[in-house]
Amino acid sequence: MAHAIWSGAINFGLVTIPVKLFTAVKTDDLSFNLLHKKDDGRIKYDRVCSVDGKPVPWDEIVKGYEYEKGQYVLLTDEDFAKVNPEATQSVDIVEFVELDKISPMFFDKPYYLEPTKQGRHAYALLREALAESNRVAIARVVIRTKEYIAAVKPIDGALVLELMHWANEIVASETLELPKSEELPEKEMQMARMLIETMSVDEFEPEKFTNKYRDELMTMIEARAAGKELPKAKKAPARSKVVNLMDVLAQSLEESKKRRTAASAGNGKPAAAKRRKKTAA
Amino acid sequence: MSAKERSSVSIGGLTLSLSNLEKVLWPRDGYTKGDLIGYYRSVAEPAVAHLKGRPLTLQRYPNGIDAQSFFEKQMPKGMPEWIERITVPTPGGSRSHVTFPLCNDEPSLVYFANLAAIVLHVWTSGVLALDEPDFVLFDLDPGEKCTLQTLARVALQVRDCLNEIGLKPLVKSTGGYGVHVVVPLAAGYSYETAKVFAEIVARQAAAELGELASLQRTIAKRPQTAVYIDYVQVGLGKTIVAPYSVRARDGAPVSTPLHWAEIEAFGRRRSGMAPADEFAKLTIRTTPARLAREGDLWGPKSWKKQRLEGPSAKANRLWREEG
């Protein structure tokens, strides 16, 4: 795995779980440089003062907050340092809540948490207890010098730290003009329901959805880089080969047979089942 | 709560406290929660035999069949310690593991009935091998205007196809509109195998039946007079209404194992009767007597675990589409 972007600790009551933070989501946008058309020169930006029209070096630059049109309050690095939270590098769990109780609107960006060697046991405890209670932890998190609110959730065996928006960042839907949930004609509702029914799938399969725009751009870039022109018109997608079900069945039976042989060679117990013994009262 | 509505019952060395026995769950029939518990006790032996060791989802109707029901997809907190349970990993789910209750004995069954769990949905595999289905399933689901006769003819065609390649299926009413046809499987077959096999049989049967049957998953595209042969209801984590489970419909019908001779008799009916009207005769009132008379038609004597290698080879010989 890539290197950790942060290491710190989850604080949970008297328990401290040392953890590392890893990126869980990579954005996959293509980035481009701006070039001068005639000589491929990179375009540079100058920081120019709007009053005297001259470039300004970094040490003469301060930050200002425009509290009124044209009126600024100036803030220096020391000012920021005064209000910065202590760089504690910590995930301080404040409370636990059922996941359904949090509007999905609040979730912003997920990160993986991985325990260090000393933290493995406590990490597993927290993960299992969260999964069992169907709750997530709400925590205050300091990453570098910024404070965030975040949820800690068990997902597929990992604890995931999901940064959340602050309440004041969520725009209330009341600002929109929305139709009231008035009495709708039953017939139309039935049609709508049927439409949903016919387009329903059992599982969400994100692999089905690909970023065509990006893929096509990348194909074009690769072709250019290899000195080739792009194949002209888009070909219709190749028809998938018609697979004979009988062949699939024969192959599947063969695999089942292998599984059986493997199972009887091992202890024959399925790995999936953890069973609790009966303790009659 | 009055004292009258609470009572204790002693089963298998355990004392269970039952509540609200007078609560009416079927308002048009007047059947109460006490009736539901009484029914499940009277069919406990065969019912538990089919529920045993399979992850169970309870469908509860605390306020009767007209009110909101809910699915208990994981073991609720506070279930007594003596109810057995199994924890299974949930690949891709938000939780890494889910715990399901098991119904391994009569006290558990009574406990669930006391929760107004009218409908009992079980996995098609058991705890000893959760990834191996115990049977191949054909869920025959008649369209809105399909008659009992058509449903019977489709079920018989599925049976005949299975017989043709050397398999002996069993049949039961779902308690709703349709029937379940199953082929009990020997150990060691994957869900994948069962599914492909079911698809081959379903396609063959549908080809023989023409407009009487449909394999179309989209409801709107099926003819309303046809039977949908659903062969995709078998999969890891998918459930089926258990044999002898009650349904939340007027009359309190029960999912009941049937003789093939009964299906044949339905096939001779000309009345244009809707399937649900026939299956509505098998209820919590009539099933205990039927069981006493007929025994469990899905019991160990008829539940013959079958292998698929020979039948598959035979299907390949007989049904393979050339060209």
Interface residues (C-beta under 8 A of the other chain):
Chain A: L99 R127 E128 A131 E132 N134 K153 P154 I155 D156 G157 M194 E197 T198 E203 N244 L245 M246 V248 L249 A250 S252 L253 E255 S256 K257 R259 R260 A263 P270 A272 A273 K274 R275 R276 K278 T279 A280 A281
Chain B: G13 L14 Q74 P80 E81 W82 E84 R85 I86 T87 V88 P89 P91 G92 G93 S94 R95 S96 H97 T99 N104 V127 L128 A129 L130 D131 A187 G188 Y189 S190 E192 T193 V196 F197 E199 I200 R203 T218 I219 A220 K221 L308 E309 S312 A315 N316 W319 R320 E321
